Amino acid sequence: MKDVAATILLVEDNEDDVFLMRRALAAASIVNPVFVAEDGQQALNYLRGDGQYADRASFPLPAVVFLDLKLPEIRGHDVLAWIREQPLIQNVPVVVLTSSNEPRDIKEAYRLGANSYLVKPPTADQLRDLIRAFKWGWVAYGPAAALNPASV
Amino acid sequence: MRRTELLLECQKKALEKIVAGENLSDTLEILTAAVEQSVPRKTIATIMLVSDDQTYLYPAAGKSAPRAWREFVAKVPIAPNVGSCGSSAFQRERVIASDIATDARWKDYRSTALGLGLRASWSTPIISADKTVLGTFAVYYPEPSAPGPDEIKMVEMMTRTAAVAIQKAVLHQALQRELAKHRQAEINNRRLAAIVEGSDDAIVAKDLNGIVQSWNGAAERMFGYTADEIIGKPITLLIPEDRLHEEATILAQLRAGRRIDHLETIRRRKDGKLLSVSITVSPIRATSGEIIGASKIARDISALKEVEAMRNRLAAIVASSDDAIIGLDLNATITAWNRGAERTFGYSAAEAIGESVTMLIPAGMEDEEPRILQRLLRGERVEHYETVRRRKDGVLIDVSLTVSAIHDADGMVIGASKISRDITETKRQQLALKRSEEELREMANTIPQLAWMARPDGYIYWYNRRWFDYTGTKPEQMEGWGWQSVHDPNYLPSVVQYWKHCITEGIPFEMEFPIRAADGAFRWFLTRVNPFRDEEGQIVRWFGTNTEVDELRRTQQALREETRTLEVLNDTGKTIASELELNNIVQNVTDAATKLTGAKFGAFFYNSIDKGGEALMLFSLSGAPREAFARLGNPRATPLFAPTFKGEPPIRCRDVLNDDRYGQWAPHFGMPPNHLEVRSYLAVPVISRSGEVFGGLFFGHPEVGVFTERAEKIVLGMAAQAAIAIDNARLFAALREAREQLTRHNHRLEEEVAERTAALRETVQQLEAFSYSVSHDLRSPLRAMQGYADALLADYGKTFDRTAAYYLERIQRAAQRMDLLIQDVLAYSRVAKGEIQMTPVNVESVIADVIQHYPSLHAERANISILNPIPLVLGHEAYVTQIVSNYLSNAVKFIKPGTFPMVNVSAQEQGEMVRISFRDNGIGLNAQQQKQLFQIFGRVYSEKKFEGTGIGLAIVKKAAERMGGSVGVVSELGAGSEFFVLLKKA
């Protein structure tokens, strides 16, 4: 599995936002595989390795989690709190995706234990700033791939 | 008021002490203390008394005077210019020395007085009813001062009381002295009686008819008759038949004023035994000199041996006798001279014997001795002959002589024995006794009290003149127990009982009871009776006085009544003042007034007027059951009742049945049947401060003339109190009603507020939810739009023709503007309801930050200058930043194209605030624009012309208001604008 680049877990229910995220990643030439969990429950299942996600070869633990707070069913806040309680993954960086740059929302993200935040939609520049700031060595760069909705 | 009460109280106390005969000084101290307590400043009051010889004054009262004062005034001459007291006693008028340091009358006494701390003094003479100066009442002050009219009045009042006290004391002393003298006289009388009783000779008194009047113990022993058996019987019982002629001779002698000496004869005892007796019979004369009887001394000489023994005894007696016993021969030459003679006349036996007795006889009386001898020679005996003799030293002495003839064995007179007793002292005493008895009676006649004397058994034998003057009786009516007729029958039994008890027990009597005056009225007297005893402790006489205390008693009773009235008034006043229930007030007043007026019953009628006319409502009733009125219906506005309900003056009828206003109305023409019986009638209106008549207090009594003027005044006072209380109660009721209304209203308001608050909270929550969805959900699709538009332009931009590219650009611009709007709305809502923390803010550095942050404000694009230093303000930094950034960016934005933007920032302190203004050279604003400028979406230019959301100044206004400040604009179209903000100074 050595050759397989570290996985990015994107927890986001809005397909537009998923598209724009993927587009930003592509624009920033990041080619790590992205697993999209469409709600909090799915994110928990994935992180716990429940059911189909027990196969860590196909569903490895992520190197970073991009987490939208506004999610149906289980809220993003609960997902974050849960992660911070799991010995195996409690140190995984979590970047919160917020709808606004209101101070209230930003404060809230940090309060819950987020490592950073991004105002949606994220841009390639913002992603590159993040990588630089956190010195993420696991990021795999490749040729920018054209994205279209069909590929999502 | 209080001061007068105090004075009256002291005066009363002093009068009581006077009546009780207590120590004068103690009584006077009460008066001085009364003055000192009543004068509001530091005062020393003193009383001086006039000495017995009327020459000087000596201190009697003045407890609070310095210790040395008494020494200072120990003997103050009554003379002009002797301080205040000496001068006032001399001049018999008030003397005021308002400054001792300068007063001429104090010249000789000044330094001592000032040394005692006495700086001013005034003195009032105490003058008795008979205008004698008794003493002075002096008042001292520590500072120069003169008495006020009040003080003078007060002291005059006390001076009058002092006069009474002093006079009483003086009289009391005199009386005591006289009584002591009288007692001595009594003792002497008794001593004589004892001598008579104790004599071994039978001593018998008889009248001129020979009837026995007195009979001593020796007579009883000698003749065997007891006093009871013989008194009132003829003396002839004792005379044997053959000697009855003797008695006729004796009586004849006596009537002629002669005495029979040593008639030796025979008398018979009760048991028939005959006795040899020697009889001396002397006439008894009344004060008029008339002979009213005889005293007879009989000596039993039946036993010769006894005579012999007696002779020997006599010889010894002669030798040792205190009486001078002198033997004379017929030439009046002294032949015998005993020791008594030596003592009486001062000559020794050796000097006297052989001398003529005439040496003892004062000049002008020389013929007396020969006459006595002549009488002796005629066989007469001279006994108890009172005359005057001269002692060796020339002093004349009163003597009582008894001269007897000395016979020889043949019966020839050969000389005389002469017993001479010095009676100088006895005579003086007798005279004094008589005088003292007269003086006592005279004295008792002059004292203001009624006085009398009674025998030991209570039989009153003498009254003073005052008694007869007061009672209008005559001595014969009063003698013995006749006094009972002037006593009040209600008190008499207890008086008699107690008097008899005191007589039996021999204890002093003291009691107060009424005695009827000549005018038939009874007045109260304090009666004191003291027993006088002889040396053996036997009561010899009772001395009684009756002191009138009627006025005192009446004053006391009036005082008690007044006090009780005041108490009831006070209690009622207190009760009704604290009472807020109308019913209770009215009941209290009715009860108290009924009690105080002496009414049988009282009622309060409330003045309520119904549509039909005047209907009166019974409110409370005292002294009769409510039914007594209830079944009669309400009193009507008859001529008798109506004035009271109209608030006219009180109506007081001695007898309502005789009142003109009574019985005027049909159908009853007077009281309805079954009405409580009313003769005395009193009605007083109860009128409020505002003049409204609340109602009336009505009182009734079945007897005539019960209600006095005083009762009317009391009720008037109570009605006024009641009116105030009723006013208060009404006010209180109104207040209570208002309070309740207010409470209800408040309650409703609170409920409303709670409801509204809840509604508001809901709204706020909805608003929050709304703004949340605005900021998140509304922007979400917007972001997608922008994202996809960007993607479209990036991926396919090259294939678009110009129109397609223009459309895409418009979509992007619209989305951008939409985002801007949303962000401003959010900013506004944050400012409107966000939490703020007020801290000192440096506006100058905020301006610098803002300039740095906005490229349009940089120096190359705009000229922004701060004209004067801006003080620190108290605010929320983020809001201050909002205001500054909005003002500055507006200032450079709204400007004529081609004009270089210039902004001048200046600050000006206005009290607690700082006014910071931003003056630009922009396009300016007209009045209409200025009005709507600060409203949300209140933009005044088309968006085409100037970019903006129209929310910025609304945010500015809201932010300033949240910080306790305000905003405004001064502008003229085309002449630039001045935007300002007022913020609190830090």
Interface residues (C-beta under 8 A of the other chain):
Chain A: N14 D16 D17 F19 L20 R23 K70 S99 S100 E102 K120 P121 A146
Chain B: S775 H776 D777 R779 S780 P781 R783 A784 Q786 G787 Y788 A791 D795 L826 R830
